């Protein structure tokens, strides 16, 4: 999906695709020449599973398509560095989990925090001494309860709920 398109921009088109029941399972990668943080945030919030710049090589684009098709999320390395720097510069929220505690179980909050730190389902399973199936089930339930589409949105949620303190490691 390109950000700037005639008639309907790529972010609104992504929002429509992600919001419709018939197309909710469709995964979108935003591919643009415009390396603007606002586009990244808006695209991810709209439901994009990836954000790449048009200077991405064909091999990298194909790899990104495979990652996203397999349920993962992918951001251009330049974009990732900037997002991490921005999150690291933010102050720690004062009431991080009050609302999230109303929505998720304690274990789901723990899993969301680990997703926010970038752990895979396998790493989460090892860390919590649970099966990979149980880890996947927790992630799936969190996605459903929060009304999110994929791991990229889970990472954003983990930061927004204060479950990830910039510069910290998962405990």
N, C-alpha and C positions, 0 to 999 in steps of 0.2 A: 504494500500500500504506500503510495506516495503522499506526503503531507499536503502538498499544494497540487490540487487537481481542479479542473473546471467544474462548475455546477456544485459539487459537494466535495469539501476538503477531506483528506484522508483520515483525519482524526474523527470527524463526525461520521464518516462511513464506517470506521472501526467501531465506534460507539453503537451504531445501528446493528452491525453484524453481531456484536457481543450481546446486545440487548434483546435480540429476537430469539424466541424459543427454537425456531426452525434452524437457525444458524449459530446457536450458542456454542456448539462444539468446534466451529471453525476457528482456527488459530491465525492471527495476523502478525506479520512482521512489517514494521514501518521502515521504509527504505527512502532516504532523503539526502539531498545535498545540504540541507539547512541544519547545521550542528548547533541548535539552540536548546538550552535546558527546558524552556517552556514547552517546546514540542515534545521532548522526552516525557515530562511529567504528564502532559495532557494525553499523549498516546497511551502510556501505561494505565492511567486512570480510565481511559476509554475502553481498555480491554486488550490492548496489543500485548503479544507475548514476546516481542522482540523489537529492537530499535537498532538499525544499522545505517551507516553512511554509504552513499553511493560509490565511494572509492573502495568499498569492500571487494575483494577479489572474488571471482566466480567460485573458487573452491571454498572460500569462507562463507559465501552466501549459501551454497549447497549444504555445508555443514550446519549452518544456522537453521535452515529449513528442516533438516533431519532432527535437530535438537528440539525445535518447537513442535514438530509433528509428533514427537515422542512424549510430549507433555511438559517439556522443559521451557525455560525462558532464556533469552540471550540479549545482551546489550553490547554495542560496539565498545571495545576496550577504552577508547578515548572518553566516551560518555560515562562508562563505569568509574573511571578515575575521578572525573568531576563530581559525580553523584556522591561518591565516598567522601571526597574532600568537603563537600557541602554538608553532608550529614555529620561529619566529624566536627564541623565548626558550630553546629547547633547546640544550644544549651540542653541539658538533660531535663525532660519533662518532670513536673513536680508530682503529678498524679497519673502515673503511667497506665495502670491496669484496671482502674475502677470500672469503666464501661466494658472492657474486654472480659472481666470476671463475670459479668452478667450474661455474656454470650457463650463463653467457652468453659469447659471443665479445666481443672488445674493442670491435668496432663496435656490437654490441647494447648493451653497457654505455653507450657514448657516446649512442646513441639513447635509451635509458632515461633518462639524465640530462637530455636535451633535452626529453623528454616531461614529466619532473618539473618542469622550468622553465616548462611550459605551452605549448611550441611545438606547432603543428599539423604534420601530415604534410608539408604544402607548405613550411612554414618549415624543417622538418628537412631536407627535400630540398635546399632552397636553401643552407642552412648547410653541409651535407656534400657539396654538389655531386654529388648523386645524383638519380635520377629519382623522381618521386612514387610510382611503383609499387614501387621498391626501398625507399623509406621505409616504405610500408604493409606490405611484406613483413617488414621488420625488426620493426615493431611487432607484427605478427601472430605472428611466431616468439617474441618475448619473452613475449607473453601466453600462448602455449602452453607454453613452457619453465617459466614461473613458475606456471602453473596459475591465471591470473587471467582475469577476464571482460572488462574494459574499461579505458579510459584513467584513470578515477578510481582504480582499484586500482593501475595503473602509477605514478601520481603518489605514492601512499602508499608503494609499494615503493621508488621512487627516494629518498624521504626516509629510509625505514627503512634502506636500504643505504648511506646517507651520500653518495649521488650528487648531492644538492642541499644546498648549505650555505645556510641561511636568510640572506636579504639579498644573496646573490650573483647574478650574471648568468651565463648560460651562456657558456662560452668557445668 
